[in-house]
Amino acid sequence: METITAEIVAKYNYWIYVVLMMVGFYAMIGKRNLVKKLLGMNIFQTAIILFFVSTGVKKGGGIPIVDKYQALAGNIDAATVVNPLPHVLMLTAIVVGVSVTGVALAVLQRIYREYGTLEENEILEKTQQ
């Protein structure tokens, strides 16, 4: 029993990602306000970014800046260097996420001007008439 508890505690960051993802998923699915849905999408995206960044972590790993002559000679042990690819890709994902959020806020502003509300049910009622 102690080993199971120790295993769960050792992987606490994965539990945090799951909780964040579920909070974001609930906000996207369960809420009727479009701004709350957008915030839920951002929380969900943040959880995924944190997950991918944590997968790039290596205990005892060094920075991925190596001498090109050592690399060409084959004197670099890949097990001692952290892979920078997940971190770089997540920087790109952050930029895309900010851009999508900005466009979504502009669309929500336009929807509010048109319908006078951001509640999904009220907008659907007004479009049915």
GIVENRA-V298631 format. One record per residue. OMEGA is omega in whole degrees, -180 to 180 (NA if undefined). NEAR is the number of other C-alpha atoms within 8 Angstrom. Layout:
((OMEGA;NEAR) (OMEGA;NEAR))
//
This chain:
((-180;4) (-180;5) (178;6) (178;7) (179;8) (179;8) (179;8) (-180;8) (-179;7) (-179;6) (-176;8) (-179;8) (178;6) (177;8) (178;8) (179;8) (-180;12) (179;9) (179;8) (180;11) (-179;13) (176;9) (178;11) (179;14) (178;11) (-180;10) (180;13) (-175;12) (-170;7) (-177;6) (180;10) (180;9) (-175;9) (177;11) (177;9) (176;11) (179;13) (177;11) (176;10) (177;14) (179;12) (177;11) (178;12) (180;14) (179;10) (178;8) (-180;12) (178;10) (178;11) (178;9) (-178;10) (177;11) (-179;11) (178;7) (180;7) (-179;12) (178;8) (180;6) (-180;4) (-179;5) (179;10) (179;7) (-175;6) (176;8) (-176;4) (177;7) (-176;6) (-180;6) (176;6) (-180;10) (180;10) (179;7) (179;6) (-178;6) (-179;7) (176;7) (-176;6) (-179;6) (-178;6) (-177;8) (179;10) (177;13) (-177;7) (-174;8) (179;7) (-179;11) (179;10) (179;8) (-180;8) (172;11) (176;8) (179;8) (178;9) (180;9) (178;8) (179;8) (178;10) (179;8) (179;8) (179;8) (178;10) (179;8) (180;8) (177;9) (177;9) (178;8) (178;8) (177;11) (178;8) (177;8) (180;11) (178;10) (-177;8) (-172;6) (179;9) (180;7) (174;9) (177;13) (-174;9) (-178;9) (-179;7) (178;9) (178;11) (178;8) (-179;8) (179;8) (179;6) (-176;5) (NA;4))
//
